[in-house]
């Protein structure tokens, strides 16, 4: 089974249906398959064969989609990279996975000086100007690796997660089998999440193509342009991260029904605050469903849409076909209401880390993926994230989860965003440090902030040091880069 066949199946069932919209260009399902086949021929002519790694440095554009599908088409392994990373970092990633070629779209053109890099337009031009090597779809085994995605998730240091054809196809099916998350051929999805991230790659792009829907591309994301695209195309599905939804909430517009066409809004990759969720719903009348996933799970594990009700502060129950356990430090399942590490099992769980069997062994036990994320479950099976195990702060032997303190800080009227992390303390070993973003032009008294936290949390959880900054360090997927916080 080749994942490309699944992603391009609409070319047989509804060939004239629109699959991708980029600006004024509307690409049909049949046209998209032709582009993938042609580009696969160009890759073959360039010496790319079964199992070779094809790196992609491109934005959310047709060049990325065609390169991705073309690489899968010829049985190669796609390696999506952040096109905005420094060339030194990209070169290191290429060496790590032994990439045969790096295909650069517009956003990745800064990397054309790297050995092995080639412009997408050059390859596509060659594919369209002359007959090339056979571009017949190459069959693959379910267990063959389809994609390598870099992640700094469960194993700590950045590693390349091996996602097989079956892993990615399984999670697409798990999402489409979910009555709350499933989309139809009538849906239009906003393609704003970066495709080099698994959320954008397999949930936005993969699920939409398999369902026979349309992906409307936007790159880079800006709230005004996103709103304009939603209005113009009557977009029905918006998947995003909290910072995207915050930007949409704050966007300058006189229309309260800008998002009236949206029937499903889902947030992931980072925790959505109650303040952000409520503000978005109040402005647009659209409820955001929060979910949980990770690269190593291809990625979706849970969603409040699966349970049918969006509960603020919850990531919902698991989607169909995915098993979840909450495990204590003693290796035993915890009781409802008690925190435990999320373990995941299912056909969507990855094959391991590229070239790193030791890291793979640390996170996989008898098919169970140890996520490193801590959650509690209620009697209905709805999960609520507590924090990551590695982010735990231990103050005089007492556990402090950063998310707990962050949630309280965000309720302060002057606080826009915040992050909490451990800082060294001679007396207690570790103490709580807080990095706070205030509303424009506002100031706040430190003691008032401490009293605000102390009114809801124990004394040892009150930050001993506050640092006020203009913006928190986040990845392009919106995830907080806690390691980048400095005193």
Secondary structure, DSSP 8 states (H G I E B T S, - for coil): --HHHHHTTHHHH-TTSEEEEETTEEEEHHHHHHHHHHHHHHHHHTT--TT-EEEEE--SSHHHHHHHHHHHHTT-EEEEE-TTS-HHHHHHHHHHHTEEEEEE-STTGGGTTSTTEEEHHHHHHHHHHS--S--------TTSEEEEEEE-STTSS-EEEEEEHHHHHHHHHHHHT-TTT---TT-EEEE-S-TTSHIIIIIIIIHHHHHT-EEEE-SS--HHHHHHHHHHHT--EEEE-HHHHHHHHH---S-TTTTTT--EEEE-SS---HHHHHHHHHHHS--EEEEEEEGGGTEEEEEHHHHTS--TT--BEE-TT-EEEEE-TTSSB--TTS-EEEEEESTTS--EETT-HHHHHHHEETTEEEEEEEEEE-TTS-EEEEEEGGG-EEETTEEE-HHHHHHHHTTSTTEEEEEEEEEEETTTEEEEEEEEEE-TT----HHHHHHHHHTTS-GGGS-SEEEE-SS--B-TTS-B-GGG---
